[in-house]
Amino acid sequence: MRIAGVNIPREKKIVVSLPYIYGIGPTLAKKILSVVKIDENIRVKDLTQEQEDKIRAIVEKQYKTEGDLRREVAENIKRMKDIKCYRGSRHAKHLPVRGQRTRTNSRTVRGNKRNIATSGRKQSAQKT
């Protein structure tokens, strides 16, 4: 089944498969299924064509997902960088934005740089 340009897994339950779409989490997936009146425990492969069309219509018409949402988030970050607000400067420096400490535990944003560091000793020149 394809929704918003994403192939969702057929073997999993529909409530687990819907969050594969960027912008839909577990809570929103349950809300969508309750609106369409589909059981959460049904597998994607067992859905009828009508049920698939109802889910697809709600997701694509009512919610911003995938490319549009990614574009909006990128524009918001770019706007913050352009106006040089505090959050924008944190994004630009690749540092945590939401007040986390940086002395330790900020590897998620900064990347895993620990494996780059070597011992301070330089290799001696090789004889040929």
Residue frames as a rotation matrix with the C-alpha (Angstrom) as fourth column:
MET 1
0.580 0.815 0.000 0.00
0.815 -0.580 0.000 0.00
0.000 0.000 -1.000 0.00
ARG 2
-0.533 -0.772 0.345 1.29
0.796 -0.597 -0.106 3.43
0.288 0.218 0.933 -0.95
ILE 3
0.674 0.696 -0.249 0.34
0.739 -0.631 0.238 6.58
0.009 -0.345 -0.939 0.97
ALA 4
0.907 -0.271 -0.322 1.87
-0.210 -0.954 0.214 10.04
-0.365 -0.127 -0.922 0.38
GLY 5
0.576 -0.689 -0.439 4.58
-0.633 -0.037 -0.773 8.49
0.517 0.724 -0.457 -1.79
VAL 6
-0.432 -0.711 0.555 5.68
-0.902 0.357 -0.244 5.96
-0.025 -0.606 -0.795 0.84
ASN 7
0.020 0.373 -0.928 5.31
-0.279 0.893 0.353 2.20
0.960 0.251 0.122 0.63
ILE 8
0.003 0.016 1.000 4.14
-1.000 -0.024 0.003 1.08
0.024 -1.000 0.016 4.06
PRO 9
-0.888 -0.459 0.009 4.90
-0.459 0.887 -0.046 -2.50
0.013 -0.045 -0.999 5.20
ARG 10
-0.154 0.877 -0.454 2.16
-0.663 0.249 0.706 -4.97
0.732 0.410 0.543 4.32
GLU 11
-0.217 0.024 -0.976 2.81
0.339 0.939 -0.053 -7.59
0.915 -0.343 -0.211 7.00
LYS 12
-0.936 -0.211 -0.280 2.48
0.331 -0.269 -0.904 -5.23
0.116 -0.940 0.322 10.00
LYS 13
-0.023 0.941 -0.338 -0.61
0.939 -0.096 -0.330 -3.92
-0.343 -0.325 -0.882 11.73
ILE 14
0.277 0.213 0.937 -1.98
0.734 -0.677 -0.063 -0.72
0.620 0.705 -0.344 10.21
VAL 15
0.994 0.110 0.013 -1.44
0.071 -0.727 0.683 1.25
0.085 -0.678 -0.730 13.44
VAL 16
0.374 -0.927 -0.015 2.28
0.309 0.109 0.945 0.30
-0.875 -0.358 0.327 13.29
SER 17
-0.099 -0.413 0.905 2.64
0.971 0.158 0.178 0.84
-0.217 0.897 0.385 9.53
LEU 18
0.740 0.489 0.462 1.20
0.604 -0.785 -0.136 4.37
0.296 0.380 -0.876 9.32
PRO 19
0.817 -0.443 -0.369 4.04
-0.058 -0.699 0.712 5.97
-0.573 -0.561 -0.597 11.35
TYR 20
-0.025 -0.821 0.570 6.44
0.817 0.312 0.485 4.97
-0.576 0.478 0.663 8.54
ILE 21
0.330 0.211 0.920 5.13
0.755 -0.644 -0.123 8.14
0.567 0.736 -0.372 6.88
TYR 22
-0.738 -0.652 -0.170 7.08
0.642 -0.604 -0.472 11.25
0.206 -0.458 0.865 7.93
GLY 23
-0.772 0.450 0.449 4.74
-0.455 -0.884 0.105 13.45
0.444 -0.123 0.887 9.93
ILE 24
0.432 0.896 -0.107 2.50
-0.559 0.359 0.748 10.68
0.708 -0.263 0.655 11.29
GLY 25
-0.697 -0.630 0.343 3.26
-0.644 0.338 -0.686 9.29
0.316 -0.699 -0.641 14.72
PRO 26
-0.881 0.325 -0.343 1.54
0.396 0.904 -0.159 6.60
0.258 -0.276 -0.926 16.80
THR 27
-0.560 0.700 -0.443 -1.04
0.279 -0.344 -0.897 8.99
-0.780 -0.626 -0.002 18.27
LEU 28
-0.337 0.411 -0.847 -2.00
-0.782 -0.623 0.008 10.48
-0.525 0.665 0.532 14.91
ALA 29
-0.838 0.013 -0.545 -2.19
-0.351 0.752 0.558 6.98
0.417 0.659 -0.626 13.39
LYS 30
-0.770 0.587 -0.250 -4.72
0.614 0.574 -0.542 5.94
-0.174 -0.571 -0.802 16.06
LYS 31
-0.373 0.632 -0.679 -6.70
-0.118 -0.758 -0.641 9.14
-0.920 -0.159 0.358 15.50
ILE 32
-0.566 0.113 -0.817 -6.84
-0.822 -0.155 0.548 8.57
-0.065 0.981 0.181 11.73
LEU 33
-0.884 0.195 -0.425 -8.01
0.070 0.954 0.293 4.98
0.463 0.230 -0.856 12.19
SER 34
-0.634 0.698 -0.331 -10.72
0.537 0.090 -0.839 6.03
-0.556 -0.710 -0.432 14.65
VAL 35
-0.359 0.485 -0.798 -12.03
-0.564 -0.793 -0.229 8.63
-0.744 0.368 0.558 12.17
VAL 36
-0.512 0.093 -0.854 -12.12
-0.799 0.314 0.513 6.05
0.316 0.945 -0.086 9.36
LYS 37
0.371 0.637 0.675 -13.54
-0.869 0.495 0.011 3.44
-0.327 -0.591 0.737 11.80
ILE 38
0.436 -0.367 -0.822 -10.95
-0.340 0.778 -0.528 0.75
0.834 0.509 0.214 11.06
ASP 39
0.992 -0.100 -0.073 -9.71
0.113 0.490 0.864 -1.69
-0.051 -0.866 0.498 13.71
GLU 40
0.515 -0.857 -0.001 -6.13
-0.845 -0.509 0.163 -0.95
-0.140 -0.083 -0.987 14.80
ASN 41
-0.017 -0.565 0.825 -5.17
-0.456 0.739 0.496 -4.62
-0.890 -0.368 -0.270 14.89
ILE 42
0.869 0.347 0.351 -5.95
0.141 0.507 -0.850 -5.38
-0.473 0.789 0.392 11.23
ARG 43
-0.156 -0.960 0.231 -2.95
0.526 0.117 0.843 -6.06
-0.836 0.253 0.486 8.99
VAL 44
-0.294 -0.025 -0.956 -2.24
-0.556 -0.808 0.193 -3.82
-0.777 0.588 0.223 5.99
LYS 45
-0.963 -0.133 -0.233 -2.53
-0.268 0.523 0.809 -6.76
0.014 0.842 -0.539 3.57
ASP 46
-0.637 0.770 -0.022 -6.08
0.756 0.619 -0.212 -7.47
-0.150 -0.152 -0.977 4.88
LEU 47
-0.451 0.471 -0.758 -7.43
-0.079 -0.867 -0.492 -3.96
-0.889 -0.162 0.428 4.16
THR 48
0.281 0.600 0.749 -10.07
0.824 0.249 -0.509 -3.58
-0.491 0.760 -0.425 1.46
GLN 49
-0.454 -0.440 0.775 -9.61
0.825 -0.537 0.178 -1.10
0.338 0.720 0.607 -1.39
GLU 50
0.463 0.708 0.533 -12.28
0.368 -0.701 0.611 1.18
0.806 -0.087 -0.585 0.13
GLN 51
0.862 -0.170 -0.477 -10.47
0.456 -0.148 0.878 1.28
-0.219 -0.974 -0.050 3.48
GLU 52
-0.164 -0.979 0.123 -7.14
0.922 -0.108 0.371 2.04
-0.350 0.174 0.920 1.77
ASP 53
-0.266 0.117 0.957 -8.75
0.666 -0.695 0.271 4.89
0.697 0.709 0.107 -0.19
LYS 54
0.796 0.600 0.075 -10.33
0.332 -0.538 0.775 6.38
0.506 -0.592 -0.628 2.96
ILE 55
0.552 -0.675 -0.490 -7.00
0.627 -0.051 0.778 6.34
-0.550 -0.736 0.394 4.83
ARG 56
-0.386 -0.740 0.551 -5.16
0.918 -0.254 0.303 7.76
-0.084 0.623 0.778 1.82
ALA 57
0.135 0.529 0.838 -7.72
0.570 -0.733 0.371 10.57
0.811 0.427 -0.401 1.40
ILE 58
0.947 0.245 -0.208 -7.53
0.301 -0.454 0.838 11.64
0.111 -0.857 -0.504 5.05
VAL 59
0.288 -0.920 -0.266 -3.72
0.708 0.018 0.706 11.53
-0.645 -0.392 0.656 5.21
GLU 60
-0.477 -0.579 0.661 -3.15
0.879 -0.318 0.356 13.40
0.004 0.751 0.660 1.95
LYS 61
0.056 0.581 0.812 -5.89
0.524 -0.710 0.471 16.03
0.850 0.399 -0.344 2.37
GLN 62
0.882 0.467 0.064 -5.88
0.177 -0.455 0.873 16.86
0.436 -0.758 -0.484 6.08
TYR 63
0.754 -0.636 -0.167 -2.25
0.202 -0.018 0.979 16.46
-0.625 -0.772 0.115 7.16
LYS 64
0.666 -0.658 -0.351 1.05
-0.720 -0.445 -0.533 17.83
0.195 0.607 -0.770 5.97
THR 65
0.746 -0.386 0.543 3.42
0.030 0.834 0.552 14.90
-0.666 -0.395 0.633 5.45
GLU 66
0.413 -0.666 0.621 6.67
0.844 0.536 0.013 13.87
-0.341 0.519 0.784 3.75
GLY 67
-0.279 -0.694 0.664 8.12
0.911 -0.410 -0.046 16.44
0.305 0.591 0.747 1.31
ASP 68
0.288 0.467 0.836 5.89
0.204 -0.883 0.423 19.37
0.935 0.049 -0.350 2.28
LEU 69
0.989 0.108 -0.106 6.59
0.118 -0.110 0.987 18.90
0.095 -0.988 -0.122 5.99
ARG 70
0.270 -0.961 -0.067 10.33
0.905 0.230 0.358 18.41
-0.328 -0.157 0.931 5.48
ARG 71
-0.226 -0.305 0.925 10.41
0.727 -0.685 -0.049 21.56
0.649 0.661 0.377 3.33
GLU 72
0.634 0.549 0.544 8.51
0.046 -0.729 0.683 23.56
0.772 -0.408 -0.488 5.96
VAL 73
0.869 -0.369 -0.330 10.86
0.413 0.170 0.895 22.44
-0.274 -0.914 0.300 8.76
ALA 74
-0.081 -0.947 0.311 13.91
0.991 -0.044 0.124 23.31
-0.103 0.318 0.942 6.63
GLU 75
-0.004 0.154 0.988 12.42
0.455 -0.880 0.139 26.74
0.890 0.450 -0.066 5.85
ASN 76
0.924 0.375 0.079 11.77
0.084 -0.399 0.913 27.39
0.374 -0.837 -0.401 9.54
ILE 77
0.516 -0.814 -0.266 15.38
0.702 0.225 0.675 26.52
-0.490 -0.536 0.688 10.43
LYS 78
-0.263 -0.607 0.750 16.67
0.922 -0.388 0.009 28.68
0.285 0.694 0.661 7.56
ARG 79
0.432 0.511 0.743 14.49
0.248 -0.859 0.447 31.60
0.867 -0.009 -0.498 8.74
MET 80
0.964 -0.096 -0.249 15.90
0.237 -0.120 0.964 31.30
-0.122 -0.988 -0.093 12.26
LYS 81
0.075 -0.994 0.078 19.45
0.917 0.099 0.386 31.32
-0.392 0.043 0.919 10.86
ASP 82
-0.144 -0.105 0.984 18.69
0.762 -0.646 0.042 34.35
0.632 0.756 0.173 8.68
ILE 83
0.643 0.433 0.631 17.29
-0.019 -0.816 0.578 36.47
0.765 -0.384 -0.517 11.52
LYS 84
-0.348 -0.935 -0.061 20.22
-0.042 0.081 -0.996 35.33
0.936 -0.344 -0.068 13.68
CYS 85
0.572 0.548 0.610 18.10
-0.688 -0.084 0.721 34.32
0.446 -0.832 0.329 16.65
TYR 86
-0.072 -0.640 0.765 19.62
-0.931 0.318 0.178 32.18
-0.357 -0.700 -0.619 19.39
ARG 87
0.424 0.290 0.858 18.09
-0.100 0.957 -0.274 28.93
-0.900 0.030 0.434 18.10
GLY 88
0.996 -0.056 -0.068 19.26
-0.068 0.008 -0.998 29.78
0.056 0.998 0.004 14.57
SER 89
0.283 -0.956 0.082 22.82
-0.901 -0.295 -0.317 30.34
0.327 0.016 -0.945 15.75
ARG 90
-0.044 -0.247 0.968 22.75
-0.656 0.738 0.159 26.99
-0.754 -0.628 -0.194 17.60
HIS 91
0.803 0.362 0.474 21.57
0.123 0.677 -0.726 25.27
-0.583 0.641 0.499 14.40
ALA 92
0.857 -0.483 -0.178 24.32
-0.385 -0.370 -0.845 26.98
0.342 0.793 -0.503 12.40
LYS 93
-0.036 -0.925 0.379 27.02
-0.986 -0.028 -0.164 25.85
0.162 -0.379 -0.911 14.86
HIS 94
0.076 0.176 -0.981 25.66
-0.232 0.960 0.154 22.26
0.970 0.216 0.114 14.98
LEU 95
-0.944 -0.297 0.140 25.04
-0.182 0.119 -0.976 22.45
0.273 -0.947 -0.166 18.71
PRO 96
-0.517 0.806 -0.290 22.01
0.853 0.512 -0.097 21.33
0.071 -0.298 -0.952 20.74
VAL 97
-0.573 0.371 0.731 19.15
0.135 -0.837 0.530 23.81
0.809 0.403 0.429 20.32
ARG 98
0.342 0.936 0.078 16.83
-0.006 -0.081 0.997 23.05
0.940 -0.342 -0.022 23.23
GLY 99
0.501 -0.107 0.859 18.95
-0.760 -0.530 0.377 23.86
0.415 -0.841 -0.347 26.26
GLN 100
0.936 -0.194 -0.295 20.81
0.280 0.916 0.288 20.58
0.214 -0.352 0.911 26.69
ARG 101
0.613 -0.785 -0.088 24.23
-0.293 -0.330 0.898 20.61
-0.734 -0.524 -0.432 28.30
THR 102
0.884 -0.324 -0.337 27.25
-0.313 0.125 -0.941 20.49
0.347 0.938 0.009 25.99
ARG 103
0.086 -0.898 0.432 30.07
-0.982 -0.005 0.187 19.62
-0.166 -0.440 -0.882 28.34
THR 104
-0.871 -0.241 0.428 29.06
-0.165 0.964 0.207 15.98
-0.462 0.110 -0.880 27.91
ASN 105
-0.408 0.765 0.497 26.34
0.579 0.638 -0.508 14.12
-0.706 0.081 -0.704 26.04
SER 106
0.296 0.558 -0.775 25.87
-0.401 -0.664 -0.631 16.32
-0.867 0.498 0.027 22.99
ARG 107
-0.698 -0.668 0.259 27.01
-0.104 0.452 0.886 13.75
-0.708 0.591 -0.385 20.46
THR 108
0.049 0.785 0.618 23.63
0.710 0.408 -0.574 13.43
-0.703 0.467 -0.537 18.73
VAL 109
0.919 0.310 -0.242 23.85
0.095 -0.771 -0.629 16.85
-0.382 0.556 -0.738 17.13
ARG 110
0.400 -0.844 -0.357 27.63
-0.758 -0.524 0.389 17.19
-0.516 0.115 -0.849 16.96
GLY 111
0.671 -0.156 -0.725 28.22
-0.473 0.663 -0.580 13.71
0.571 0.732 0.371 15.54
ASN 112
0.939 -0.342 0.048 30.45
0.199 0.650 0.734 10.95
-0.282 -0.679 0.678 16.86
LYS 113
0.677 -0.734 0.048 33.87
-0.484 -0.493 -0.723 12.61
0.554 0.466 -0.689 16.78
ARG 114
0.632 -0.426 0.647 35.36
-0.618 0.225 0.753 10.36
-0.467 -0.876 -0.121 19.46
ASN 115
0.709 -0.360 0.607 36.78
0.443 0.897 0.014 7.85
-0.549 0.258 0.795 16.98
ILE 116
0.831 -0.415 0.371 38.79
0.166 -0.452 -0.877 10.56
0.531 0.790 -0.306 15.17
ALA 117
0.654 -0.590 0.473 41.06
-0.755 -0.549 0.359 11.42
0.048 -0.592 -0.804 18.10
THR 118
0.594 -0.569 -0.568 44.40
0.254 0.803 -0.539 9.60
0.763 0.176 0.622 18.12
SER 119
0.561 -0.481 -0.674 47.18
0.766 -0.006 0.643 9.50
-0.313 -0.877 0.365 20.65
GLY 120
0.877 -0.166 -0.451 49.27
-0.178 -0.984 0.015 12.66
-0.446 0.067 -0.892 20.78
ARG 121
-0.046 -0.982 0.185 52.39
-0.092 0.189 0.978 10.82
-0.995 0.028 -0.099 19.62
LYS 122
0.514 0.156 -0.844 53.33
-0.811 -0.232 -0.537 11.21
-0.279 0.960 0.008 15.96
GLN 123
0.920 -0.194 0.342 54.44
0.280 0.934 -0.222 8.28
-0.276 0.299 0.913 13.86
SER 124
0.086 -0.954 -0.287 58.19
-0.205 -0.299 0.932 8.17
-0.975 -0.021 -0.221 13.33
ALA 125
0.334 0.002 -0.943 59.40
-0.928 -0.176 -0.329 8.35
-0.167 0.984 -0.057 9.74
GLN 126
0.857 0.038 0.514 59.75
0.002 0.997 -0.077 4.92
-0.515 0.068 0.854 8.12
LYS 127
-0.219 -0.955 -0.201 63.14
-0.489 -0.070 0.869 3.82
-0.844 0.288 -0.452 6.81
THR 128
0.821 0.498 -0.279 63.22
-0.473 0.322 -0.820 2.80
-0.319 0.805 0.500 3.18
